[in-house]
Amino acid sequence: MAGDFRGPPPAGGRPPQGEPPRGGRPARPGSPGWTNQPRNPLPGHGGRPLPPPSPPQQPPGAPPSRGGRGPLRKPPPGRAAGAPPPTRAAAPPRGPVMPRPAGSGAGGAGAGVHPASQAPRDGRVTRGPSMPDWRRVRRATRGRWKAVLILLLVAFVGFGVYLDQNMTRVQALPADSQASSSGTNYLIVGSDSREGLSAEDEERLATGDAAGQRTDTIMLLHTGSSGSVLVSIPRDSYLPIPGNGSNKVNAAFAFGGPELLVETVEAATGLRIDHYVEVGFGGFVGAVDAVGGVDMCVPRAIDDPKAGLDIQAGCQELDGTTALGYVRTRATPGSDFDRVQRQREFLSALLGRATSPLTLINPFRMVPLASAVTGTITVDDSDHIWNLAGLAWGMKGVSGGDGVQTTVPIGGSAGGSNLRWDRTRAQALFGALQNDQAPPESSFGP
């Protein structure tokens, strides 16, 4: 030991060159003293030194080494080493296929680039392609329907205003009327006025060419909480006429026009007349033709040349000309009583057809109907188009079977063709209507 001591190491702690480091381990390549180590050639290398070792070689296609973390795992059974993992079949998309971003797909400039990597780098939040917002679509559709409905409503109101302005008005309701009653009462008059008819029309409709106008039809419609009640007043009813003694009720129309007729009916019934409606021959025919005819069941065949009527028994559709003769004829055993009954039935059927949805939503029927009625109809100067709508609604209640159709009860003859009312039963009928109550069946006439 003492012979091997060579003195202290030089400053810096490095051993003398040419000597192995302490501990007996050779220096590593690249460490201090590596160049001073003797390089012993291996046999068979011709005395050449051994090159530094190279990193271990990996087989082709093998995954990279894990840096000394152990041997590579064996591939799962059924897969060759180095083979790419099998790919799953793409599932069919659910719902509508979303549009692909521009530049994506095979061969595109952005192939294989996730849309999130294309987001702006300034902190903004962007939204990718999305499905249509159905709420916006519904709102837009709802807005269009509202606009269409508003236009239709404006057109409907404008047409109603036009019709209201073109109706003929007269002073029909007495300003000093003393009658009072509950509910609403309409006096409906069918006159034989030929106004607006040409000579050909008078011949075709068999109306004659008599001057002036008389009442062929007088009906009173009551509407209220008790329902609708339609009462026919025979034109030969013998009644007191204010300022003209007693006469047939249609004479009041000839003496003083609509106002005197209203006064006569109010005095006889005790009811206050709220609205007056008068329709001439031309308006009646035009209304029937405008709705495409009216279906009626005729109980017996009628042949009346005076009314221009030749009709067979059975259910059939009546046009305007045939309908006018049907409601005017008296050539049946019941004469005027049969006539007023046909008038009630036909008027109910006509207004029922006019207020049906098929007519109201069909402009090719509604416009001609409204024009025909308002062009030849006469109302009181205080009435408007909505009052006619109330009349049609009340008549619809009668035709629907819930209302009552009857005639003033008759007590006998007052001489000739004059008819005298049964005052007791008539007072029961009109007294119930005056209090807006349903009339008793015992008060119904023929």
SEMAR-226667 format. One record per residue: x, y, z of N, C-alpha, C in turn. Coordinates in steps of 0.05 Angstrom, whole numbers, padded with zeros to 5 digits, always signed. Example, Ala and Ser with C-alpha at 12.3 -4.5 7.8 and 13.67 -1.06 7.14 Angstrom:
! residues 2
+00264-00114+00156+00246-00090+00156+00264-00066+00156+00257-00045+00142+00273-00021+00143+00258+00001+00157
//
This chain:
! residues 446
+00017-00024+00000+00000+00000+00000+00017+00025+00000+00038+00024+00017+00055+00048+00019+00070+00052-00007+00076+00030-00021+00090+00033-00046+00073+00044-00068+00047+00040-00066+00030+00050-00087+00022+00079-00084+00029+00091-00061+00020+00119-00057+00036+00137-00075+00022+00153-00090+00035+00171-00110+00032+00201-00103+00023+00206-00079+00021+00233-00071-00007+00244-00075-00012+00267-00065-00039+00279-00068-00046+00285-00097-00072+00284-00102-00080+00291-00130-00076+00320-00136-00073+00327-00159-00069+00355-00166-00094+00371-00160-00090+00397-00160-00113+00415-00154-00135+00411-00175-00160+00414-00165-00184+00410-00183-00195+00383-00181-00181+00364-00166-00193+00338-00161-00191+00320-00185-00176+00326-00206-00174+00309-00229-00150+00291-00225-00152+00266-00231-00129+00248-00228-00109+00254-00250-00085+00246-00246-00065+00250-00268-00073+00236-00293-00064+00248-00315-00072+00236-00340-00057+00210-00344-00073+00192-00356-00062+00165-00361-00069+00147-00339-00081+00157-00317-00087+00139-00296-00117+00135-00294-00126+00112-00287-00155+00107-00284-00166+00122-00260-00191+00129-00261-00203+00143-00238-00204+00124-00215-00208+00137-00191-00210+00122-00167-00235+00105-00167-00233+00083-00154-00255+00064-00153-00252+00042-00173-00233+00043-00191-00228+00021-00209-00246+00020-00233-00264+00040-00236-00282+00040-00260-00270+00056-00282-00272+00045-00306-00261+00061-00329-00280+00085-00334-00268+00105-00346-00283+00129-00352-00303+00124-00375-00326+00137-00373-00346+00134-00394-00338+00150-00419-00347+00141-00441-00341+00157-00465-00353+00185-00462-00337+00205-00469-00345+00233-00468-00340+00246-00441-00332+00230-00420-00326+00241-00394-00297+00249-00392-00289+00264-00372-00260+00271-00370-00243+00246-00367-00222+00246-00381-00204+00223-00380-00209+00202-00400-00232+00206-00417-00238+00186-00437-00216+00185-00458-00206+00208-00466-00186+00208-00487-00160+00197-00478-00156+00196-00451-00130+00186-00441-00130+00156-00436-00154+00144-00439-00156+00115-00434-00142+00100-00456-00129+00078-00449-00117+00062-00471-00139+00047-00485-00137+00047-00511-00157+00034-00528-00145+00007-00537-00155-00013-00525-00144-00040-00532-00160-00050-00556-00147-00055-00577-00162-00065-00601-00172-00093-00596-00195-00099-00608-00206-00126-00605-00193-00144-00626-00192-00169-00619-00180-00187-00639-00196-00187-00665-00183-00188-00686-00196-00189-00712-00203-00163-00724-00197-00140-00711-00203-00114-00721-00178-00099-00731-00157-00113-00733-00133-00101-00744-00122-00079-00727-00127-00081-00702-00116-00061-00684-00132-00035-00684-00155-00035-00698-00171-00010-00698-00187-00009-00673-00191+00015-00663-00207+00018-00638-00237+00012-00644-00252+00004-00623-00281-00002-00625-00297+00023-00626-00315+00027-00645-00331+00052-00646-00350+00053-00623-00359+00076-00616-00378+00078-00594-00403+00063-00601-00417+00052-00580-00441+00037-00586-00464+00054-00597-00480+00043-00615-00503+00057-00627-00529+00049-00612-00548+00066-00613-00574+00059-00600-00586+00034-00612-00601+00020-00596-00614-00005-00606-00632+00001-00630-00630-00017-00649-00647-00014-00673-00674-00026-00668-00695-00012-00679-00723-00022-00677-00731-00035-00703-00747-00056-00702-00756-00069-00727-00775-00050-00742-00775-00053-00768-00792-00036-00785-00822-00039-00776-00835-00016-00774-00863-00016-00768-00870-00019-00739-00849-00023-00721-00854-00026-00693-00858+00001-00680-00874+00003-00659-00878+00029-00646-00853+00038-00633-00850+00064-00629-00825+00074-00617-00821+00064-00589-00795+00063-00582-00788+00054-00555-00798+00072-00534-00804+00061-00511-00815+00077-00489-00793+00087-00471-00769+00088-00481-00747+00100-00465-00739+00083-00441-00736+00057-00446-00727+00040-00424-00748+00033-00404-00774+00035-00411-00795+00030-00391-00804+00001-00393-00789-00016-00406-00796-00044-00406-00801-00053-00435-00804-00079-00439-00808-00089-00466-00835-00081-00477-00836-00079-00504-00861-00072-00517-00882-00094-00513-00907-00085-00512-00928-00105-00509-00933-00120-00535-00941-00144-00532-00947-00160-00556-00973-00151-00568-00975-00151-00595-01001-00143-00607-01023-00163-00599-01047-00154-00598-01069-00172-00591-01072-00194-00612-01084-00216-00603-01087-00239-00622-01103-00231-00647-01095-00240-00669-01108-00235-00694-01098-00210-00709-01079-00196-00697-01068-00172-00710-01038-00176-00713-01029-00173-00737-01000-00175-00742-00986-00152-00730-00961-00156-00723-00945-00135-00713-00941-00113-00733-00945-00089-00726-00942-00066-00744-00967-00060-00760-00988-00077-00759-01012-00071-00775-01028-00050-00762-01040-00031-00777-01056-00010-00765-01081-00022-00752-01091-00009-00731-01115-00020-00717-01139-00018-00736-01157-00038-00733-01180-00037-00751-01198-00013-00745-01210-00003-00766-01228+00020-00764-01257+00011-00762-01272+00025-00747-01301+00019-00744-01316+00031-00768-01338+00017-00776-01355+00028-00797-01369+00053-00786-01369+00074-00801-01382+00099-00792-01412+00095-00789-01423+00102-00766-01452+00100-00762-01467+00120-00779-01491+00113-00788-01506+00132-00804-01513+00157-00788-01513+00180-00799-01519+00205-00784-01548+00204-00775-01552+00215-00751-01579+00218-00741-01590+00246-00747-01613+00246-00761-01624+00272-00768-01611+00283-00793-01616+00308-00800-01605+00320-00824-01574+00322-00823-01562+00317-00846-01532+00318-00847-01523+00347-00845-01505+00352-00826-01496+00380-00822-01476+00386-00844-01476+00411-00854-01457+00419-00874-01429+00418-00864-01410+00409-00881-01382+00407-00873-01369+00435-00877-01350+00442-00861-01336+00467-00864-01321+00468-00891-01319+00492-00901-01305+00496-00927-01276+00487-00924-01267+00473-00945-01239+00464-00945-01235+00438-00932-01256+00425-00920-01252+00400-00906-01256+00377-00926-01251+00353-00917-01254+00330-00934-01228+00322-00948-01229+00300-00961-01206+00290-00975-01197+00309-00996-01172+00315-00996-01160+00332-01017-01164+00361-01011-01180+00369-00991-01184+00397-00986-01160+00408-00971-01160+00435-00971-01138+00449-00957-01139+00445-00927-01164+00441-00917-01166+00437-00888-01172+00409-00880-01164+00389-00897-01170+00361-00891-01157+00353-00865-01173+00341-00847-01162+00331-00822-01159+00352-00801-01168+00376-00806-01166+00398-00787-01192+00401-00771-01191+00399-00745-01215+00402-00728-01225+00430-00729-01251+00435-00732-01261+00463-00733-01252+00479-00709-01248+00466-00686-01240+00482-00662-01213+00495-00666-01195+00481-00682-01169+00493-00686-01169+00517-00704-01192+00522-00717-01194+00545-00735-01208+00568-00720-01214+00566-00694-01227+00587-00680-01209+00611-00678-01220+00635-00677-01203+00659-00675-01188+00659-00648-01164+00672-00649-01146+00672-00626-01149+00698-00610-01170+00714-00615-01173+00739-00600-01193+00737-00578-01201+00712-00570-01218+00709-00547-01248+00708-00554-01255+00713-00580-01283+00712-00587-01293+00683-00587-01319+00680-00581-01332+00654-00581-01348+00652-00606-01343+00632-00622-01358+00628-00647-01375+00603-00645-01395+00602-00661-01414+00579-00662-01411+00566-00689-01408+00540-00688-01405+00525-00713-01432+00522-00727-01432+00507-00749-01457+00503-00764-01477+00489-00746-01502+00498-00747-01523+00487-00731-01548+00481-00748-01567+00467-00737-01592+00461-00751-01610+00486-00751-01629+00487-00769-01647+00511-00770-01662+00514-00744-01665+00539-00736-01680+00546-00712-01709+00546-00718-01723+00524-00711-01751+00521-00718-01769+00541-00703-01760+00552-00681-01775+00573-00668-01776+00598-00686-01754+00604-00699-01754+00627-00717-01772+00622-00740-01772+00597-00750-01789+00590-00773-01819+00593-00765-01826+00583-00741-01853+00585-00732-01862+00613-00729-01844+00629-00717-01851+00658-00714-01855+00672-00741-01838+00665-00760-01841+00678-00786-01867+00669-00799-01874+00643-00797-01899+00633-00809-01923+00645-00796-01922+00647-00769-01944+00659-00754-01947+00688-00762-01925+00702-00766-01927+00730-00775-01940+00733-00802-01934+00714-00821-01947+00716-00847-01977+00711-00845-01985+00690-00829-02013+00685-00826-02028+00708-00813-02015+00721-00794-02028+00745-00782-02032+00767-00802-02012+00771-00820-02015+00791-00840-02038+00785-00860-02040+00759-00867-02062+00751-00885-02089+00755-00872-02091+00747-00846-02117+00750-00832-02124+00780-00829-02104+00796-00824-02110+00825-00822-02120+00836-00849-02107+00828-00871-02116+00837-00897-02145+00828-00903-02151+00803-00896-02178+00793-00900-02198+00808-00883-02190+00813-00858-02208+00828-00840-02214+00856-00851-02192+00869-00860-02196+00896-00871-02214+00896-00896-02210+00875-00913-02227+00873-00937-02256+00867-00930-02260+00850-00910-02287+00844-00901-02301+00869-00890-02287+00883-00873-02298+00907-00861-02304+00928-00883-02285+00931-00901-02290+00950-00923-02313+00943-00940-02317+00917-00946-02340+00909-00962-02366+00913-00946-02365+00909-00920-02389+00914-00904-02396+00943-00903-02376+00961-00901-02382+00989-00902-02394+00998-00929-02383+00986-00950-02394+00992-00977-02423+00984-00979-02430+00960-00970-02457+00950-00971-02476+00968-00953-02466+00975-00930-02482+00992-00912-02489+01018-00925-02470+01030-00939-02475+01056-00952-02494+01054-00976-02497+01030-00987-02513+01027-01011-02541+01017-01005-02549+01013-00980-02576+01004-00974-02595+01028-00976-02619+01022-00984-02640+01042-00986-02653+01045-00959-02656+01070-00950-02667+01075-00923-02691+01094-00926-02711+01089-00908-02735+01105-00907-02741+01110-00877-02759+01129-00872-02769+01134-00845-02792+01114-00840-02785+01092-00826-02805+01071-00822-02814+01069-00793-02797+01074-00774-02804+01072-00746-02814+01098-00735-02838+01099-00723-02849+01124-00713-02832+01135-00690-02827+01161-00691-02810+01173-00671-02826+01176-00644-02852+01177-00645-02868+01180-00621-02882+01154-00612-02870+01132-00618-02881+01106-00610-02883+01103-00580-02906+01094-00570-02911+01090-00542-02908+01060-00534-02905+01043-00553-02903+01014-00547-02875+01008-00534-02876+00988-00517-02851+00979-00504-02852+00949-00500-02829+00936-00503-02828+00907-00499-02799+00899-00495-02795+00874-00485-02768+00863-00481-02761+00847-00506-02734+00842-00509-02725+00828-00533-02723+00847-00557-02719+00835-00580-02717+00851-00605-02738+00841-00625-02751+00860-00638-02773+00854-00657-02766+00866-00684-02768+00848-00705-02764+00856-00733-02791+00854-00747-02797+00874-00763-02821+00872-00781-02810+00868-00809-02817+00845-00820-02807+00837-00847-02830+00839-00866-02826+00855-00887-02847+00860-00907-02837+00852-00935-02853+00836-00948-02848+00830-00976-02867+00845-00993-02857+00865-01008-02875+00882-01024-02876+00872-01052-02897+00881-01066-02900+00874-01095-02889+00896-01113-02870+00912-01102-02859+00933-01118-02844+00922-01142-02849+00935-01165-02836+00927-01190-02812+00944-01196-02804+00960-01177-02782+00979-01182-02756+00963-01189-02743+00972-01210-02719+00959-01219-02723+00936-01239-02748+00928-01244-02754+00907-01263-02760+00918-01290-02749+00905-01311-02755+00913-01338-02781+00900-01347-02790+00907-01371-02815+00895-01381-02811+00865-01385-02787+00857-01394-02782+00828-01397-02782+00814-01370-02772+00827-01349-02772+00815-01323-02800+00812-01312-02817+00832-01317-02845+00830-01307-02860+00808-01321-02854+00804-01347-02867+00782-01361-02856+00755-01352-02830+00753-01348-02818+00728-01340-02827+00720-01312-02829+00739-01294-02836+00734-01266-02866+00734-01262-02882+00741-01282-02911+00742-01280-02920+00761-01257-02907+00784-01256-02914+00803-01234-02934+00824-01244-02938+00826-01270-02956+00847-01280-02942+00874-01279-02957+00895-01287-02944+00921-01288-02960+00941-01271-02972+00932-01250-02988+00949-01232-02970+00970-01220-02980+00995-01219-02964+01017-01207-02966+01016-01177-02948+01030-01164-02948+01031-01134-02937+01005-01122-02943+01002-01096-02933+00978-01083-02952+00971-01060-02955+00944-01056-02971+00934-01035-02955+00912-01021-02966+00902-00998-02951+00882-00983-02963+00855-00988-02947+00837-00999-02955+00810-01003-02949+00793-00979-02929+00801-00963-02920+00786-00940-02915+00805-00917-02925+00797-00893-02919+00812-00868-02913+00791-00846-02889+00792-00836-02881+00774-00815-02867+00789-00792-02870+00780-00768-02857+00792-00745-02839+00771-00732-02813+00778-00730-02793+00760-00718-02785+00772-00691-02789+00755-00670-02781+00763-00643-02757+00746-00634-02736+00760-00625-02712+00746-00614-02706+00755-00586-02697+00737-00570-02691+00744-00542-02683+00719-00526-02686+00721-00500-02678+00699-00482-02697+00675-00485-02721+00679-00496-02740+00657-00499-02736+00643-00526-02716+00652-00542-02712+00640-00568-02724+00657-00590-02725+00646-00614-02735+00660-00637-02764+00651-00643-02781+00670-00648-02809+00665-00654-02816+00680-00679-02825+00667-00700-02833+00679-00725-02863+00677-00729-02876+00700-00730-02906+00701-00731-02914+00713-00758-02931+00699-00773-02942+00710-00798-02967+00726-00792-02970+00749-00804-02994+00765-00802-03007+00765-00830-03029+00751-00833-03043+00750-00859-03049+00778-00869-03045+00783-00894-03049+00810-00905-03078+00818-00905-03096+00798-00902-03125+00805-00902-03135+00809-00873-03117+00810-00854-03125+00815-00826-03139+00842-00824-03163+00841-00811-03179+00865-00809-03172+00879-00783-03158+00902-00785-03148+00916-00761-03153+00946-00763-03154+00959-00739-03156+00988-00739-03131+01001-00750-03133+01019-00768-03111+01034-00780-03112+01063-00770-03091+01072-00755-03092+01099-00744-03098+01120-00765-03121+01135-00759-03128+01157-00777-03143+01148-00802-03148+01121-00805-03162+01111-00829-03183+01090-00823-03193+01089-00799-03213+01070-00792-03202+01041-00792-03218+01022-00798-03210+00993-00798-03210+00984-00827-03190+00968-00833-03187+00958-00860-03167+00934-00859-03162+00923-00882-03141+00903-00884-03114+00915-00877-03097+00899-00864-03072+00909-00855-03054+00919-00877-03056+00906-00901-03039+00915-00923-03048+00942-00934-03073+00950-00927-03082+00977-00936-03066+00999-00922-03057+00993-00897-03041+01013-00883-03016+01020-00899-03004+01000-00911-02980+01005-00927-02987+01022-00952-03010+01017-00964-03019+01033-00987-03026+01061-00979-03037+01065-00955-03046+01092-00946-03022+01109-00937-03004+01098-00921-02983+01114-00909-02955+01103-00910-02951+01082-00926-02925+01071-00929-02915+01056-00904-02889+01052-00902-02879+01035-00880-02885+01046-00852-02885+01072-00849-02889+01083-00822-02917+01078-00812-02937+01081-00828-02964+01075-00820-02968+01045-00815-02955+01028-00831-02957+01000-00827-02945+00992-00800-02923+01004-00793-02910+00998-00767-02929+01007-00744-02941+01030-00747-02959+01040-00726-02983+01021-00723-02993+01011-00745-03016+00992-00744-03009+00966-00729-02986+00955-00736-02977+00930-00723-02971+00934-00694-02959+00956-00686-02953+00961-00658-02979+00964-00642-02999+00978-00653-03024+00981-00639-03039+00955-00636-03036+00937-00656-03051+00911-00655-03037+00891-00637-03010+00891-00635-02996+00871-00620-02986+00881-00593-02982+00906-00590-02971+00917-00565-02941+00914-00564-02928+00905-00585-02899+00903-00586-02886+00927-00599-02863+00934-00589-02848+00956-00602-02831+00945-00624-02834+00956-00648-02818+00947-00671-02791+00961-00670-02770+00945-00670-02743+00956-00668-02729+00959-00695-02736+00942-00714-02723+00943-00740-02743+00937-00762-02739+00950-00785-02757+00946-00808-02741+00937-00832-02751+00916-00845-02737+00905-00869-02758+00900-00890-02754+00911-00914-02772+00907-00937-02757+00898-00961-02767+00876-00974-02754+00864-00997-02774+00863-01020-02765+00873-01043-02782+00872-01067-02778+00847-01083-02793+00845-01105-02791+00821-01122-02763+00816-01132-02751+00838-01142-02724+00835-01154-02703+00825-01133-02704+00836-01110-02685+00828-01089-02689+00799-01080-02714+00791-01079-02720+00763-01072-02708+00744-01092-02714+00748-01117-02704+00731-01138-02673+00731-01139-02662+00754-01137-02632+00756-01137-02619+00742-01114-02631+00743-01090-02620+00729-01067-02621+00699-01071-02643+00689-01081-02645+00660-01085-02625+00650-01106-02622+00664-01128-02603+00656-01148-02574+00659-01138-02569+00678-01121-02542+00683-01111-02532+00660-01094-02550+00647-01079-02541+00624-01062-02543+00598-01076-02549+00599-01102-02550+00574-01118-02576+00559-01116-02598+00572-01107-02623+00558-01104-02628+00549-01076-02653+00542-01070-02661+00533-01043-02676+00507-01046-02669+00487-01029-02682+00461-01029-02708+00462-01013-02729+00453-01025-02755+00453-01012-02769+00427-01019-02785+00417-01000-02802+00393-01004-02831+00403-01009-02840+00401-01033-02867+00411-01040-02887+00389-01035-02907+00394-01018-02925+00372-01011-02944+00364-01034-02951+00383-01052-02969+00376-01074-02962+00393-01098-02970+00383-01121-02964+00397-01147-02982+00422-01148-02970+00444-01159-02984+00469-01160-02982+00480-01189-03004+00487-01201-03004+00500-01227-03020+00526-01225-03006+00548-01225-03019+00574-01222-03007+00593-01243-03021+00597-01265-03011+00615-01286-03009+00644-01276-03026+00653-01257-03025+00680-01247-02998+00686-01233-02988+00665-01219-02962+00668-01205-02939+00658-01222-02944+00649-01247-02923+00638-01264-02910+00613-01252-02927+00596-01240-02917+00572-01226-02929+00547-01237-02912+00528-01243-02920+00501-01251-02899+00482-01239-02905+00471-01216-02886+00455-01201-02898+00428-01193-02881+00408-01192-02890+00381-01184-02884+00376-01155-02898+00357-01144-02894+00350-01115-02867+00336-01112-02856+00338-01087-02831+00325-01081-02809+00345-01073-02787+00335-01063-02765+00351-01055-02748+00359-01079-02742+00384-01081-02728+00395-01105-02715+00422-01098-02698+00430-01116-02685+00456-01113-02699+00477-01130-02707+00499-01117-02721+00521-01131-02703+00544-01137-02704+00553-01162-02688+00576-01170-02704+00601-01163-02694+00625-01169-02707+00649-01161-02734+00653-01173-02738+00648-01199-02764+00652-01211-02785+00633-01200-02778+00607-01197-02797+00588-01187-02803+00594-01157-02783+00602-01142-02788+00609-01114-02807+00632-01110-02804+00652-01127-02822+00675-01125-02851+00667-01130-02856+00650-01150-02884+00641-01154-02893+00623-01132-02875+00608-01119-02882+00589-01098-02892+00604-01073-02879+00627-01067-02887+00642-01043-02910+00661-01048-02918+00666-01074-02939+00684-01080-02966+00670-01085-02965+00645-01094-02990+00632-01103-03009+00628-01079-03035+00628-01086-03056+00622-01067-03074+00600-01078-03063+00586-01099-03079+00565-01113-03076+00538-01098-03082+00538-01072-03082+00514-01056-03107+00514-01039-03115+00491-01028-03140+00490-01012-03140+00510-00988-03117+00514-00976-03115+00532-00953-03113+00561-00960-03111+00568-00985-03109+00595-00995-03088+00611-00980-03096+00633-00966-03077+00651-00954-03062+00637-00930-03075+00619-00917-03062+00605-00894-03039+00587-00905-03044+00573-00927-03022+00558-00939-03000+00576-00949-03008+00598-00959-02988+00617-00970-02969+00627-00948-02980+00636-00925-02963+00647-00905-02945+00625-00893-02955+00601-00892-02938+00579-00883-02915+00573-00902-02920+00574-00928-02898+00570-00948-02878+00593-00946-02888+00617-00941-02870+00640-00939-02851+00637-00915-02862+00628-00892-02844+00625-00869-02824+00603-00874-02833+00581-00885-02814+00558-00889-02793+00566-00909-02801+00579-00931-02781+00586-00952-02762+00607-00942-02771+00627-00927-02753+00648-00917-02733+00636-00898-02742+00618-00881-02724+00605-00862-02702+00589-00877-02711+00574-00898-02692+00558-00913-02673+00576-00929-02683+00599-00939-02665+00617-00954-02644+00629-00936-02652+00639-00913-02632+00651-00895-02613+00630-00883-02624+00605-00879-02606+00584-00870-02585+00578-00891-02592+00578-00916-02573+00574-00938-02553+00597-00940-02564+00621-00936-02547+00645-00939-02526+00647-00917-02532+00637-00893-02514+00638-00871-02498+00613-00867-02499+00595-00885-02483+00570-00883-02454+00576-00888-02435+00560-00876-02407+00565-00881-02399+00564-00911-02412+00546-00926-02405+00544-00954-02412+00569-00970-02431+00584-00960-02438+00610-00973-02420+00632-00963-02416+00633-00937-02401+00655-00925-02372+00656-00934-02359+00632-00938-02331+00631-00946-02327+00631-00976-02349+00630-00991-02347+00630-01020-02353+00658-01031-02332+00672-01040-02337+00699-01050-02355+00700-01075-02355+00678-01090-02371+00678-01115-02401+00675-01108-02408+00669-01084-02436+00669-01075-02442+00692-01056-02423+00697-01038-02428+00718-01018-02430+00746-01030-02413+00752-01049-02413+00779-01061-02439+00784-01077-02447+00765-01095-02472+00770-01109-02497+00770-01090-02496+00754-01069-02518+00754-01050-02520+00781-01036-02498+00790-01026-02499+00816-01011-02506+00839-01030-02496+00838-01055-02503+00859-01074-02533+00858-01081-02544+00834-01085-02572+00832-01092-02590+00841-01070-02583+00834-01045-02600+00841-01022-02599+00871-01017-02575+00881-01015-02572+00910-01008-02581+00928-01031-02580+00918-01056-02589+00934-01078-02619+00938-01080-02634+00920-01069-02663+00921-01071-02677+00920-01044-02663+00922-01022-02674+00921-00996-02678+00949-00985-02698+00952-00969-02704+00978-00956-02706+00974-00926-02692+00991-00911-02691+00989-00882-02698+01017-00871-02702+01017-00844-02706+01042-00831-02680+01059-00831-02683+01084-00829-02659+01101-00831-02640+01098-00807-02648+01084-00786-02630+01078-00764-02617+01050-00765-02625+01035-00785-02614+01007-00787-02588+01007-00803-02572+00986-00798-02546+00982-00811-02543+00953-00819-02520+00947-00831-02515+00920-00841-02514+00900-00819-02505+00908-00795-02503+00889-00773-02531+00882-00762-02550+00900-00766-02578+00893-00758-02589+00871-00776-02581+00872-00802-02590+00850-00820-02576+00824-00812-02552+00826-00802-02538+00802-00792-02553+00790-00768-02563+00807-00750-02580+00798-00728-02605+00785-00737-02618+00796-00758-02642+00784-00769-02636+00756-00780-02614+00754-00795-02607+00727-00806-02601+00707-00784-02588+00716-00763-02582+00698-00741-02607+00689-00727-02627+00707-00723-02652+00700-00711-02668+00680-00729-02667+00684-00755-02681+00666-00773-02667+00639-00774-02641+00639-00769-02626+00613-00768-02636+00597-00744-02642+00611-00722-02653+00597-00699-02680+00585-00704-02696+00598-00721-02722+00588-00728-02719+00563-00746-02702+00565-00766-02699+00543-00785-02685+00519-00772-02670+00524-00750-02656+00502-00738-02674+00484-00721-02699+00491-00718-02717+00474-00703-02721+00482-00674-02704+00500-00664-02706+00509-00636-02727+00531-00632-02733+00545-00654-02752+00567-00653-02781+00558-00658-02798+00578-00660-02827+00574-00664-02836+00588-00689-02851+00575-00706-02864+00587-00729-02894+00584-00726-02908+00606-00728-02937+00604-00725-02950+00628-00740-02976+00628-00739-02993+00649-00751-03010+00661-00729-03017+00686-00732-03035+00699-00713-03061+00682-00712-03071+00676-00688-03095+00660-00686-03119+00675-00698-03135+00662-00714-03158+00674-00728-03183+00664-00715-03201+00684-00710-03227+00677-00698-03250+00675-00717-03246+00681-00742-03268+00680-00761-03265+00702-00782-03287+00706-00797-03288+00726-00819-03302+00751-00809-03292+00773-00819-03304+00799-00813-03319+00810-00837-03327+00792-00854-03341+00800-00879-03323+00799-00903-03333+00783-00923-03317+00780-00947-03293+00764-00942-03270+00774-00952-03244+00760-00947-03229+00771-00923-03242+00789-00908-03229+00800-00884-03228+00779-00862-03205+00778-00848-03201+00759-00827-03200+00774-00800-03215+00762-00780-03215+00774-00753-03198+00757-00735-03182+00770-00719-03164+00756-00700-03180+00745-00676-03170+00723-00665-03180+00713-00639-03166+00730-00618-03180+00749-00606-03167+00769-00588-03155+00755-00563-03169+00736-00552-03159+00723-00528-03133+00708-00533-03132+00692-00553-03108+00677-00559-03086+00696-00570-03094+00716-00585-03074+00735-00596-03060+00750-00573-03076+00757-00552-03064+00771-00530-03045+00753-00514-03052+00727-00512-03033+00708-00499-03007+00706-00514-03010+00705-00541-02986+00703-00558-02968+00727-00555-02979+00750-00561-02963+00775-00561-02956+00784-00532-02972+00777-00512-02965+00783-00485-02940+00769-00476-02938+00743-00483-02914+00728-00476-02889+00740-00490-02891+00748-00516-02869+00760-00530-02862+00787-00518-02882+00801-00509-02876+00828-00497-02859+00826-00472-02862+00804-00457-02845+00799-00434-02822+00781-00440-02816+00776-00465-02794+00759-00474-02796+00731-00462-02819+00719-00465-02825+00692-00455-02834+00675-00478-02831+00649-00474-02840+00630-00495-02870+00630-00495-02883+00633-00518-02913+00634-00519-02924+00606-00515-02948+00604-00503-02960+00577-00500-02970+00566-00527-02970+00540-00530-02979+00528-00555-03008+00533-00561-03024+00538-00540-03052+00543-00544-03057+00570-00559-03036+00587-00559-03039+00612-00573-03031+00611-00602-03022+00588-00612-03013+00587-00640-03036+00586-00658-03033+00599-00681-03053+00599-00702-03048+00577-00722-03063+00578-00744-03060+00557-00765-03033+00559-00780
//
